Amino acid sequence: MSDIITLKQLCAELKIDSREARERLRTAAHDPKKHPELAKLHKPRAPWSWVKGSAGEKEARSILG
C-alpha cells in the first residue's frame, strides 16, 4: 500500500494555516499550464491528498513552502 500525505499533515509540517493552504492550492489548480499535476489531481469537494514523493506532492510543497 502506498503512503498518502494529507493536507493536514503537510500544513503541520510546514507550520501554515490549513484554510490559507487550501486557498493557495485551489488558485494554483485553476492554472493548469503552471501547475499541471495539481490541476489534474484536484476534484471539487474532495480532500487534498497526495502519494508521498509524487509530482503532485512536490508541486503542493512548492506552492505552500
Contacts in CASP RR format, 6 or more apart in sequence:
PFRMAT RR
TARGET T0000
AUTHOR 0000-0000-0000
METHOD contacts of the structure
MODEL  1
MSDIITLKQLCAELKIDSREARERLRTAAHDPKKHPELAKLHKPRAPWSW
VKGSAGEKEARSILG
2 51 0 8 1.000
2 52 0 8 1.000
3 51 0 8 1.000
3 52 0 8 1.000
4 49 0 8 1.000
4 50 0 8 1.000
4 51 0 8 1.000
4 52 0 8 1.000
5 49 0 8 1.000
5 50 0 8 1.000
5 51 0 8 1.000
5 52 0 8 1.000
5 57 0 8 1.000
6 47 0 8 1.000
6 48 0 8 1.000
6 49 0 8 1.000
7 18 0 8 1.000
7 21 0 8 1.000
7 22 0 8 1.000
7 25 0 8 1.000
7 47 0 8 1.000
7 48 0 8 1.000
7 49 0 8 1.000
7 60 0 8 1.000
8 18 0 8 1.000
10 21 0 8 1.000
10 57 0 8 1.000
10 60 0 8 1.000
10 61 0 8 1.000
10 64 0 8 1.000
11 17 0 8 1.000
11 18 0 8 1.000
11 21 0 8 1.000
11 64 0 8 1.000
14 21 0 8 1.000
14 61 0 8 1.000
14 64 0 8 1.000
14 65 0 8 1.000
16 64 0 8 1.000
16 65 0 8 1.000
21 64 0 8 1.000
22 48 0 8 1.000
24 63 0 8 1.000
24 64 0 8 1.000
25 38 0 8 1.000
25 42 0 8 1.000
25 48 0 8 1.000
25 60 0 8 1.000
25 63 0 8 1.000
25 64 0 8 1.000
26 42 0 8 1.000
28 34 0 8 1.000
28 35 0 8 1.000
28 38 0 8 1.000
28 59 0 8 1.000
28 63 0 8 1.000
29 35 0 8 1.000
29 38 0 8 1.000
29 39 0 8 1.000
29 41 0 8 1.000
29 42 0 8 1.000
30 39 0 8 1.000
31 39 0 8 1.000
32 39 0 8 1.000
32 40 0 8 1.000
35 59 0 8 1.000
35 63 0 8 1.000
37 54 0 8 1.000
37 55 0 8 1.000
37 56 0 8 1.000
37 58 0 8 1.000
37 59 0 8 1.000
38 56 0 8 1.000
38 59 0 8 1.000
38 60 0 8 1.000
38 63 0 8 1.000
41 50 0 8 1.000
41 56 0 8 1.000
42 48 0 8 1.000
48 60 0 8 1.000
50 56 0 8 1.000
50 57 0 8 1.000
50 60 0 8 1.000
51 57 0 8 1.000
END
